[in-house]
Amino acid sequence: MTVSVNANAIFAMRRVGEELQRLRIEAGLKQTAAGEVLGVSRFTVSKIERGQAFPTDAQLAKLLKAYKATPEERAGIVATIAQGRSYGRAWYERPEMQALFSGDSYRYFSLEDAADRMLVHGGTYVPGLLQTREYVDAIAAFGQRHESTERRETFVEARIKRQQVLTRRNPLTMEAICLESALRAVVGGPEVMRRQLQHLISITKQQNISLRMIPFTAGAASISSALFAILDFPGADNRSVVSQERVRGETLQDDPAEVRRARRRFADLASHALDEQETVRRIEEIEKELT
């Protein structure tokens, strides 16, 4: 599958990490011993093996020597690293992005970029990847009113940049649900919200995007406002990840049991949602009420 350049770089790191882990295990070494070879802690070795960073040239040479890698194995790893580095830096690696976002909130960017499918419950918000710039501006103006203008602008830019996953070559497939209250809240004023609703009607014509609304008549499901997303990745060996929004940002979890629970939760909520066609009709009705 062809994915975005940033995703390709991520998968290259994962392939290198998996290969180095395989070689280490075959050599009968633990991560602690590999760390001693490099003069670092086992956590640095773990980071490399989990595909979160490429080893430096010096580190790679030491590891391959300690693991007694064959010339073919050496050449394969070196080629994969060279290919991964050739893809360039992602937009979220810019200093201002790293300064504003941290921890799981920052790691989420690369995961979303690498995913090929997403299930998302936006709760009382229009799902982030479907928000217009004006809608995001309004959210930032309220939620980050005590932050500097520069930080608010960086937040807005990040939200808009993320939406590229929906229009890239081989785009992310997204199945989204949200509450009726998300579409009736007049965020940013009538004109801003009208354009947001018009944008939803337009963008959901894309084959890779599905949006369904949970109406007020759905009862308890219509007030389930917790935001969460499930990210699926190409390749049978790549675990799905659940992202949940907390007060201090996203939290990520790839434990299979947690992913299963999140899928059941999404299925329960989706069972109370209108179908896509009826959702569009409702959005059109709500948009007309704003005139």
N, C-alpha and C positions, 0 to 999 in steps of 0.2 A: 504494500500500500504506500502511495506517495503521501507524505504529510508535510507540514510546513517546515521551513529550514530550522526553526528553533526546536521543533519536536525532533527532527532528525539528530540534532546535536545531543539532545537528552537521551535518545535511544542509543547513540554511540557510547555515551558514558556508561549506560547500563550494560551494554554488551562487554565493554572493557572490564567493568567491575565484576560481572559474572564470570568472565574468563580468568581473571586474577584470583577470584575466590576458588574456582575449580582447581587451578594450579597449586594454590596454597594447600588445599585439602589433600590433593594427591601427593604433595611433598611431605605430608604428615605434620604440618605446622599449624599452630593456633595463631589467632590475630595478635596476641601479645608478643609472640616470637617474631612475627612479621614487623610489628612496631619497633622491636629492638633492632632489627636489621636497618630500619630507616631512622632510628633515633627519635621516634615519635610515640605517642600513646596508641593503644589499640583502637581508640575512637577514630583516629585519622585513617587507619586501615579500613575500619568499618565504613567510613564515609566514602572511601574510594570504591569498596566492594558493593555498596548500595547504589552506585551510579550517581552520586551527588557531586563528584569532582573527578577530573582526570589526574593521575599522578604526574608529578613533574618528570622531566626526562631523567634526572638523577635518581629519583625514587623508582621509576620504572626499571632502570638498569639494575639497581640493587635487588628489586623483587624478582625479576626474571632470572637473575643469577642464583638467588637463594632457592627459587622454585625449580631450578634446573630445566628451564623451558627449552624446547627444541627450537632450531632456527625457524621452522615453519610457524610455530606458535608465537615466537618473537615478532616475526614479520607481520603476522595477522593483527596482533595487538597494536603495533606501531602504525599500521595502515589505518586501522579503525580510529585511532586517536587523531591522526592527521586529517582524516575525513571529517571527524566531528568538529575539530577546531576550524575547519575551512568554512563552516556555515555562518560564522560571525556571531556577534553578540545580540542577544534579544533586547527588545525595548525595555524590559523590566530590569535589565542589568545596569541601567544608567544610575549614576550616584543619587540623583534626587528621588528615584523610586526606592532605592535601598534605604535611604534616609527616612522615608515616610512609612514604609511597610517593613515589618520584621516577622521573624518566626514563621508560623504556619500561614499567616496572611501573605507573606512574600513567597513562600514555597508554592502556594496555590497557583500562582501565575504560570509557572513552568508545567505544573500538572494539567492545568486547563488547556495549555497550548499543546500538550502531548496527547490528550484524550481524543478519541474518535466518537464518543457518545456521552451525552449528559442527560441525567434526569434531575430536574430542579423544581423545588417548591419555593416560590417567591413570597408566600405569605401575604402580608398586607402591602407589599411592594410589587411594582412591575418587575419581572425578572431582570437582573442586571444587564445581561447581554442584549436585552430588547429595549433598554431605556434610551431616550433621546438625550442629546447633550443638555438641552434646557431642563429636562426632568432631573438629570444628575446635578446640574447647577443648583436647582432648588433644594435638593436633598443636602448638598454640601453647605449651602448658605444657612440652613437651619441646624443641621447636625454638627457642623464644624465652625460655627459662628465665632468661637473664641480662638480659632486657629488663624494663622497668617494667610493673607491672600495667596501667597505662593504655594502654601501647603494645600489649600483648597483647590487651586488650579491643577496641582499635580495629581490629587485624588481624582478629579474629573477626567483628566487626560488618561489616567490608568484605566478607568472604567470604559472609556471610549476605545482605547487601544485593544482591550480584551475582546471587543466585539469582532475583531478581524478573524477570529476562529470560525465565524459563521459564513464568511464570504471567501476564504482562502480556497486554493485548489484542494479538492477533496475535503470539504468543510466538515466541521463538527456537526453531528446530528443531535439536535436538542429536543427533548420532550419536556415541556414546561407546564406547570399548573400554578395558579395563583387564586387568591380569594376575590370575590366580587368587590369587596371593600377597596382592594388595590386599584381597581379600575374606576371606582366612583370617587375616590379621594381627589380633590382638585389641587394637585401638587403644582405649585408655581403659578396658579391662577388659571382661569378658564381657557385662555388662548394656548398656554403651554400644555395643559392637559389635553386639549382638543388635538393638538399636533401629535402628542404622545399616542393617543388612541388611533389616529390616522396612520401613524407609523406602524402600530401593531397590525392593523388591518392589511397594510401593504407587505410587511416583512413576513407574515405568516403564509404568504403565497409561495414562499420558497419551500421546496420539497424537503429540505433538511430541518425545518422548524415546525414544531407543533405546539400550539398554545391552547390550553383549556382552562375555563373558569369554574371555580366552585361557587355556586350561587348561594345567596342568603338562605334559600329554602332548604339547603342541605343540612341544616341543623348544626350540631356540634362541629362538623367538619368545616363549616364556614367561618369558624373563629380560631382555627388551628393556624397560628401565625408564625410558628418557628420556621426559620429559613434553613434549608439544607439542600445539598446537591450530591449526586452520586456520579463519579467520573469513571468511565470504562475506557480501557486502552487496547490497542491492537496487540495481538500476541497472547497466547494462552498462559504464558508465565507471568504476565504483568497484572498484579492485583488491582482490583478496583479500589477506589478511595472515596470516603464520605467526608464532605466538608460541611461543618455546621457553624453558623454565625453566632458568636458570643459578643458580650459587651466590649471585650478587648480585641476583637477580631476573629478570624476563622480558626477553627481547630480541625485538624486532619486525622483521619483514622483509617487504616487499611486492614484492621482485624476482620477476617471473614465473617465472624458472628455479628459484628457491628454493621457490616455492609448488608448482610441478610436482613437485619432488623430495619435498616433504612429502606431497603427495597419493599419490605412488607408495609412500612409506613407510607411510602409513596403510593403503592398499589391501593391501600385503603383510602387515601385521599383522592386519588384519581378516579376511584369507583363512584365518587360523589360529584365529579365534575361533568359539565356539559360536554357534548362532543365538539369537535373543532368548528363545524359549520354553525352550530347554535351559538358557540362562543363568539364568533365573528358577528353574528346578527345582534347579539347583546351589546357588543362593543359599539356597533353602529348606532344602536338605540341610545346608549349612554352619551356618545359623541353628539348626537342631535339635541339631547337635553341640555348641552352646554351652550347652545346657540341662543 
